[in-house]
């Protein structure tokens, strides 16, 4: 996988270092200790490394889907991504 949809609280701020860069994986501990009932929003994270956000936070799955379409996903791809919650960056196929 290379992208996943995480449930986050509205207004969640992924931790940053002193230079203002996202700290890879910095979201894990704060989200682990956040009440699930507060995780009402959606955000796309890359997860090839420890993970950092690659989208704004969206209040609804519909807003996220519309953003994905605006980023170049087909509507069908966006619907599938939202339904499954993760998407690979690429797939290898061997030629016979």
N, CA, C and O of each residue as an XYZ file, in Angstrom:
384
protein
N       0.838     -1.184      0.000
C       0.000      0.000      0.000
C       0.880      1.244      0.000
O       2.018      1.232      0.470
N       0.322      2.296     -0.534
C       1.070      3.537     -0.442
C       0.212      4.701      0.024
O       0.749      5.732      0.429
N      -1.088      4.564     -0.023
C      -1.998      5.601      0.478
C      -3.087      4.916      1.290
O      -3.581      3.850      0.925
N      -3.449      5.554      2.402
C      -4.539      5.029      3.214
C      -5.362      6.185      3.765
O      -4.862      7.295      3.951
N      -6.611      5.905      4.018
C      -7.510      6.895      4.596
C      -7.574      6.641      6.098
O      -7.897      5.542      6.547
N      -7.262      7.677      6.857
C      -7.337      7.582      8.304
C      -8.495      8.418      8.814
O      -8.827      9.457      8.244
N      -9.100      7.957      9.884
C     -10.102      8.754     10.584
C      -9.353      9.592     11.615
O      -8.572      9.065     12.407
N      -9.597     10.889     11.598
C      -8.915     11.831     12.489
C      -9.946     12.783     13.079
O     -11.036     12.932     12.526
N      -9.618     13.430     14.193
C     -10.519     14.451     14.724
C     -10.521     15.676     13.815
O      -9.520     15.971     13.162
N     -11.628     16.378     13.774
C     -11.686     17.640     13.035
C     -10.624     18.562     13.618
O     -10.522     18.701     14.837
N      -9.835     19.189     12.757
C      -8.796     20.100     13.211
C      -7.500     19.433     13.641
O      -6.611     20.102     14.167
N      -7.376     18.132     13.429
C      -6.148     17.421     13.810
C      -4.939     18.040     13.119
O      -4.994     18.376     11.936
N      -3.853     18.188     13.862
C      -2.604     18.729     13.325
C      -1.528     17.652     13.425
O      -1.130     17.262     14.523
N      -1.063     17.177     12.281
C       0.024     16.206     12.279
C       1.268     16.906     12.833
O       1.564     18.033     12.436
N       1.991     16.264     13.733
C       3.193     16.889     14.312
C       4.235     17.260     13.258
O       4.429     16.545     12.275
N       4.901     18.396     13.487
C       5.956     18.879     12.593
C       7.234     19.089     13.388
O       7.204     19.275     14.604
N       8.361     19.055     12.676
C       9.649     19.304     13.320
C       9.915     20.808     13.377
O       9.059     21.611     13.007
N      11.094     21.176     13.837
C      11.446     22.593     13.998
C      11.473     23.362     12.683
O      11.330     24.585     12.676
N      11.656     22.652     11.566
C      11.670     23.299     10.249
C      10.285     23.349      9.612
O      10.131     23.834      8.492
N       9.277     22.847     10.325
C       7.915     22.858      9.805
C       7.589     21.691      8.889
O       6.556     21.695      8.219
N       8.469     20.685      8.856
C       8.223     19.491      8.037
C       7.473     18.451      8.868
O       7.694     18.330     10.073
N       6.582     17.700      8.212
C       5.876     16.645      8.909
C       6.851     15.617      9.463
O       7.824     15.256      8.801
N       6.591     15.151     10.665
C       7.368     14.078     11.270
C       6.714     12.772     10.846
O       5.577     12.494     11.228
N       7.421     11.971     10.062
C       6.873     10.700      9.594
C       6.472      9.842     10.791
O       7.271      9.609     11.698
N       5.240      9.383     10.781
C       4.741      8.562     11.873
C       4.320      9.336     13.098
O       3.879      8.741     14.081
N       4.445     10.653     13.062
C       4.123     11.477     14.226
C       2.662     11.447     14.625
O       2.313     11.862     15.730
N       1.813     10.967     13.751
C       0.379     10.910     14.024
C      -0.015      9.693     14.857
O      -1.073      9.691     15.486
N       0.812      8.677     14.866
C       0.420      7.402     15.470
C       0.069      7.516     16.947
O      -1.008      7.079     17.353
N       0.943      8.087     17.752
C       0.686      8.163     19.189
C      -0.507      9.062     19.512
O      -1.378      8.654     20.279
N      -0.575     10.283     18.947
C      -1.739     11.117     19.273
C      -3.066     10.466     18.868
O      -4.048     10.552     19.606
N      -3.097      9.821     17.707
C      -4.351      9.194     17.270
C      -4.680      7.955     18.088
O      -5.850      7.650     18.316
N      -3.649      7.240     18.529
C      -3.880      6.038     19.339
C      -4.626      6.391     20.616
O      -5.466      5.621     21.081
N      -4.323      7.552     21.186
C      -4.920      7.946     22.456
C      -6.115      8.879     22.301
O      -6.585      9.458     23.281
N      -6.605      9.024     21.084
C      -7.789      9.853     20.839
C      -9.027      8.969     20.846
O      -9.043      7.911     20.217
N     -10.042      9.391     21.543
C     -11.305      8.659     21.598
C     -11.835      8.451     20.183
O     -11.889      9.393     19.392
N     -12.222      7.230     19.867
C     -12.727      6.897     18.532
C     -13.931      7.755     18.154
O     -14.118      8.068     16.978
N     -14.739      8.134     19.121
C     -15.920      8.955     18.846
C     -15.544     10.339     18.322
O     -16.356     10.996     17.671
N     -14.327     10.784     18.601
C     -13.872     12.093     18.130
C     -13.281     12.034     16.725
O     -13.096     13.073     16.090
N     -12.985     10.840     16.234
C     -12.384     10.672     14.909
C     -13.488     10.642     13.854
O     -13.848      9.582     13.342
N     -14.009     11.811     13.543
C     -15.149     11.910     12.627
C     -14.766     12.402     11.238
O     -15.600     12.406     10.333
N     -13.516     12.817     11.059
C     -13.074     13.364      9.779
C     -12.172     12.357      9.064
O     -11.815     11.315      9.613
N     -11.810     12.701      7.812
C     -11.025     11.810      6.960
C      -9.790     12.542      6.448
O      -9.845     13.727      6.120
N      -8.667     11.812      6.385
C      -7.447     12.374      5.822
C      -6.655     11.255      5.152
O      -6.569     10.142      5.672
N      -6.077     11.567      3.991
C      -5.275     10.592      3.265
C      -3.826     10.720      3.719
O      -3.279     11.820      3.794
N      -3.213      9.579      4.020
C      -1.818      9.494      4.428
C      -1.051      8.604      3.469
O      -1.588      7.625      2.949
N       0.231      8.954      3.232
C       1.109      8.016      2.540
C       1.595      7.065      3.614
O       1.804      7.471      4.758
N       1.776      5.808      3.260
C       2.234      4.871      4.273
C       3.384      4.000      3.781
O       3.580      2.888      4.272
N       4.139      4.503      2.814
C       5.344      3.798      2.391
C       6.398      3.954      3.488
O       7.107      3.001      3.813
N       6.499      5.160      4.057
C       7.373      5.383      5.209
C       6.514      5.176      6.454
O       5.587      4.366      6.432
N       6.799      5.873      7.508
C       5.984      5.787      8.715
C       4.656      6.522      8.567
O       3.756      6.360      9.392
N       4.537      7.327      7.517
C       3.276      7.984      7.235
C       3.266      9.466      7.512
O       3.712      9.925      8.563
N       2.743     10.215      6.541
C       2.515     11.642      6.706
C       1.329     12.020      5.820
O       1.057     11.337      4.832
N       0.618     13.101      6.160
C      -0.590     13.454      5.417
C      -0.282     13.948      4.011
O       0.719     14.624      3.773
N      -1.167     13.592      3.088
C      -1.041     14.059      1.704
C      -2.331     14.736      1.243
O      -2.487     15.052      0.064
N      -3.245     14.952      2.176
C      -4.493     15.640      1.834
C      -4.901     16.543      2.982
O      -4.409     16.409      4.102
N      -5.804     17.461      2.690
C      -6.441     18.202      3.789
C      -7.333     17.247      4.579
O      -7.494     16.087      4.201
N      -7.896     17.726      5.648
C      -8.873     16.962      6.427
C     -10.257     17.266      5.865
O     -10.579     18.417      5.572
N     -11.074     16.221      5.719
C     -12.422     16.363      5.176
C     -13.445     15.917      6.207
O     -13.260     14.915      6.898
N     -14.526     16.677      6.298
C     -15.586     16.363      7.261
C     -16.403     15.143      6.858
O     -16.941     14.434      7.709
N     -16.490     14.908      5.556
C     -17.300     13.782      5.081
C     -16.537     12.976      4.033
O     -15.608     13.474      3.398
N     -16.948     11.724      3.866
C     -16.357     10.875      2.835
C     -16.676     11.427      1.447
O     -15.879     11.270      0.522
N     -17.827     12.067      1.295
C     -18.183     12.669      0.002
C     -17.217     13.781     -0.375
O     -16.818     13.885     -1.535
N     -16.833     14.617      0.591
C     -15.852     15.680      0.328
C     -14.510     15.078     -0.066
O     -13.851     15.563     -0.986
N     -14.108     14.022      0.632
C     -12.859     13.344      0.297
C     -12.928     12.784     -1.115
O     -11.991     12.959     -1.895
N     -14.024     12.114     -1.454
C     -14.196     11.547     -2.792
C     -14.098     12.632     -3.852
O     -13.414     12.445     -4.858
N     -14.763     13.759     -3.650
C     -14.718     14.853     -4.620
C     -13.297     15.395     -4.770
O     -12.878     15.723     -5.880
N     -12.553     15.491     -3.670
C     -11.169     15.946     -3.732
C     -10.316     14.966     -4.532
O      -9.489     15.373     -5.348
N     -10.525     13.662     -4.291
C      -9.774     12.655     -5.036
C     -10.022     12.781     -6.537
O      -9.089     12.683     -7.333
N     -11.270     12.998     -6.920
C     -11.599     13.175     -8.338
C     -10.885     14.417     -8.877
O     -10.346     14.390     -9.984
N     -10.879     15.493     -8.107
C     -10.196     16.715     -8.531
C      -8.685     16.507     -8.651
O      -8.015     17.236     -9.383
N      -8.139     15.504     -7.929
C      -6.709     15.199     -7.989
C      -6.360     14.268     -9.153
O      -5.188     13.962     -9.368
N      -7.371     13.817     -9.906
C      -7.089     12.979    -11.071
C      -7.597     11.555    -10.993
O      -7.493     10.813    -11.970
N      -8.145     11.153     -9.856
C      -8.750      9.831     -9.766
C     -10.041      9.823    -10.578
O     -10.726     10.842    -10.660
N     -10.377      8.692    -11.174
C     -11.708      8.579    -11.782
C     -12.715      8.473    -10.635
O     -12.344      8.150     -9.506
N     -13.966      8.740    -10.924
C     -14.997      8.622     -9.886
C     -15.029      7.200     -9.323
O     -15.178      7.009     -8.116
N     -14.890      6.211    -10.196
C     -14.909      4.815     -9.761
C     -13.718      4.507     -8.851
O     -13.870      3.825     -7.837
N     -12.534      5.010     -9.215
C     -11.351      4.807     -8.376
C     -11.529      5.474     -7.013
O     -11.178      4.898     -5.983
N     -12.071      6.677     -7.013
C     -12.286      7.401     -5.757
C     -13.279      6.661     -4.875
O     -13.070      6.552     -3.667
N     -14.347      6.155     -5.456
C     -15.339      5.391     -4.691
C     -14.713      4.136     -4.099
O     -14.963      3.802     -2.941
N     -13.901      3.443     -4.891
C     -13.249      2.215     -4.419
C     -12.253      2.530     -3.302
O     -12.205      1.826     -2.293
N     -11.464      3.580     -3.483
C     -10.503      3.990     -2.453
C     -11.236      4.281     -1.146
O     -10.812      3.831     -0.081
N     -12.320      5.024     -1.223
C     -13.086      5.359     -0.018
C     -13.708      4.115      0.617
O     -13.807      4.024      1.841
N     -14.123      3.169     -0.206
C     -14.746      1.957      0.316
C     -13.723      1.031      0.971
O     -13.985      0.466      2.033
N     -12.566      0.877      0.343
C     -11.551     -0.055      0.833
C     -10.663      0.594      1.897
O     -10.272     -0.064      2.862
N     -10.343      1.879      1.727
C      -9.544      2.604      2.711
C      -8.066      2.667      2.416
O      -7.321      3.333      3.135
N      -7.621      1.982      1.365
C      -6.212      2.051      0.982
C      -6.095      1.772     -0.504
O      -6.988      1.194     -1.123
N      -4.972      2.198     -1.059
C      -4.742      2.021     -2.485
C      -3.238      1.861     -2.719
O      -2.437      2.566     -2.106
N      -2.855      0.940     -3.600
C      -1.412      0.782     -3.880
C      -0.912      1.918     -4.765
O      -1.677      2.540     -5.501
N       0.387      2.170     -4.675
C       0.964      3.204     -5.533
C       1.197      2.654     -6.928
O       1.088      3.383     -7.914
N       1.514      1.374     -7.015
C       1.710      0.739     -8.309
C       1.628     -0.768     -8.113
O       1.743     -1.271     -6.995
N       1.430     -1.472     -9.207
C       1.342     -2.928     -9.168
C       2.312     -3.486    -10.186
O       2.361     -3.024    -11.326
N       3.085     -4.477     -9.777
C       3.997     -5.147    -10.702
C       3.245     -6.263    -11.411
O       2.418     -6.960    -10.821
N       3.553     -6.409    -12.674
C       2.980     -7.520    -13.421
C       4.105     -8.134    -14.239
O       4.828     -7.431    -14.945
N       4.242     -9.413    -14.140
C       5.277    -10.077    -14.941
C       4.701    -10.438    -16.293
O       3.542    -10.837    -16.403
N       5.505    -10.299    -17.301
C       5.092    -10.648    -18.640
C       5.554    -12.064    -18.936
O       6.708    -12.413    -18.690
N       4.667    -12.860    -19.455
C       5.013    -14.244    -19.775
C       5.386    -14.395    -21.217
O       5.707    -15.498    -21.660
